[in-house]
Amino acid sequence: MTREPRREDARVPIVKEGEQERALLVGLDVRTRRAKGTVPAQAAVARDAAQSTDPSLSSPQRARKDAPSASGASATSNGKLNIPEFDAEESLAELRTLAESAGAKVAGKILQHRDRPDPATLIGAGKLQELAGLAASVNADLLLFDHDLSPSQQRNIEAVVQRRVIDRTQLILDIFARHARTREGQLQVELAQLQYLLPRLAGRGGEMSQLGGGIGTRGPGETQLETDRRKIYRRIRHVEQQLENVRRIRAQQRQRRESAPVATIALVGYTNAGKSTLFNALTRAGVLSSPKMFATLDPTIRGVDLPSKRKVLLSDTVGFIRNLPHTLVSAFRATLEEVQRASLILHVSDASSRLSAEQDAQVEIVLKELEAENKARLRVMNKVDLLDEEVAASLMAASAHDKARTLYVSAVEGTGLDRLLERIDAMIEEDPVNRVHLRVPQDQGKALAILEARARIYSRKYLDGTVELEADAPESVMRRMHEFVVPDSKVAVKP
């Protein structure tokens, strides 16, 4: 966050290019009065998601009632899961991580407790005066609000604090802009930024006055505001057209991939859950993995060989976050189509986070918006290396049975990855694997090499210049080997 503010507003401190901006974090804790027994909507989503997964998730809780689960959910006396929620302090801690990912230096924080947000300034006039004094004392360049601000609220706050004011959505957009590397990613971020900026043009200083003045310029004219809006609308249409071209090219690429019996698996999860580290561990792709939020923005697809020798495509996607701006979901729809078209979704969670279940709720909300909530899914609890060894061993043992839909792994240490690949292999339906009996002449070197590379061979006998094999082979391989299938083979292979 090193961009220089508008020079026409002399009240805003000027930050030189390359200097690290000092940010003051501002949080709001709204004390809602919920009826007894009611559950917030997002917590309800998290609880439903947790309770609909494999029973192995709660079995460690039954075995050790006094120990919290890795997901952060604990069992209550009636057997239901108690889902921890983000409180105001934890939300501010997440905002600090976002600010640091954007390149800012956090100079301080302030948290306001109110029964309801103030419609004019969000935090109230008295707290706003206190905030202005604190910003001056810590020499803050900007204020980061852990809340979405309306255009009028943003203008009212800036008028008092004499500093630039950025809300949570604008901060996330800035991080996306910093991390976008490909042309597609840059276009998607620009579209989201333009859509965010459009309702915030009004009142941006004296530059919004009439274009002309004096003799010869009187008349209806056009305000600078109208001109800027027209330019933004024109730019939005241009970017949307370019993204449509990207979407068309991506659809053509996907159509070519789908013409072959190769399944696509999408990694989804909360930002900083370790998706890129897991992606690298499974594919050895070497994509950027970083503790910073939204380190992965541009999608990457690599091939993975399963234990059955089938090949699948693994797609690394952008991380989700609480209150992900709707404009970003819309702008990144071309990228997130990989999630919609995937054969299997690997939902990666941070097993070491107390708020894992609440983070999963946010993922569920975005998946529902993408209409992908009913896709086949395997839940992967990552970072078990950060748990107590005894708890980690208990959780991994509980998820070891064949039909478990939750697995515990450590992408950093490679723990549990073999079991993960086996579970993916069992859930993928494309290019099904069958047990066959083959008799291949020894001079058919190419056929034998294909079977060696693409099939799991269980027995091999050399008789009268032929090789008799018993193997598990994908249907795509057997279509090329149908002439070598022994007639009494239990599995019929269509030529």
Beta strands, then each sheet from edge to edge (+ up, - down):
strand 1: 22-30
strand 2: 74-75
strand 3: 81-82
strand 4: 105-114
strand 5: 142-145
strand 6: 164-166
strand 7: 264-269
strand 8: 300-305
strand 9: 311-316
strand 10: 344-350
strand 11: 377-382
strand 12: 406-408
strand 13: 433-441
strand 14: 456-463
strand 15: 466-474
sheet 1: 4+ 1+ 5+ 6+
sheet 2: 2+ 3-
sheet 3: 8+ 9- 7- 10- 11- 12-
sheet 4: 13+ 15- 14+
end
